[in-house]
Amino acid sequence: MGRPLRFYKTDAIYFITGRCLQARLLLRPSKHTNNIIAGVLAKALDRFADIELYAFVFVSNHFHMLLSSQKGHIAKFMQ
């Protein structure tokens, strides 16, 4: 029997980083971009109530998040 593909500790805080395709500047700051990011994060947090988002920053070509999950739904949240 193999091991699970992902292993999450329920008491850990994870630092997540993602970047835009080919490091393009697709997240340039603007009111429109900020509203989209806030809306997507709010919808995802509403869908996965066990996710605790402690901090996030979105810059022009990448983002960082500090979060934890009691049920290990981090991969589903990031989709």
LINZI-V474966 format. One record per backbone hydrogen bond with DSSP energy under -0.5 kcal/mol. CO is the residue of the C=O (numbers start at 0). NH is the residue of the N-H. E is the energy in kcal/mol with one decimal. If there is no record, write none. Layout:
co & nh & e
CO & NH & E
CO & NH & E
//
This chain:
co & nh & e
7 & 9 & -0.5
8 & 11 & -1.1
11 & 13 & -0.5
13 & 15 & -0.6
13 & 66 & -2.3
15 & 64 & -2.2
17 & 62 & -2.5
19 & 22 & -2.2
20 & 23 & -1.8
23 & 25 & -1.6
24 & 27 & -0.6
29 & 33 & -2.6
30 & 34 & -2.2
31 & 35 & -2.0
32 & 36 & -2.5
33 & 37 & -2.5
34 & 38 & -2.3
35 & 39 & -2.6
36 & 40 & -2.5
37 & 41 & -2.4
38 & 42 & -2.3
39 & 43 & -2.4
40 & 44 & -2.6
41 & 45 & -1.9
42 & 46 & -2.0
43 & 47 & -2.2
46 & 48 & -0.7
47 & 50 & -1.5
49 & 69 & -1.0
50 & 52 & -0.6
51 & 53 & -0.7
51 & 67 & -1.8
54 & 65 & -2.6
56 & 63 & -2.4
59 & 26 & -2.9
60 & 19 & -2.6
61 & 58 & -2.8
62 & 17 & -1.8
63 & 56 & -2.3
64 & 15 & -2.9
64 & 66 & -0.5
65 & 53 & -2.7
65 & 54 & -1.3
66 & 13 & -3.5
67 & 51 & -2.9
72 & 76 & -2.5
73 & 77 & -2.2
74 & 78 & -1.0
//
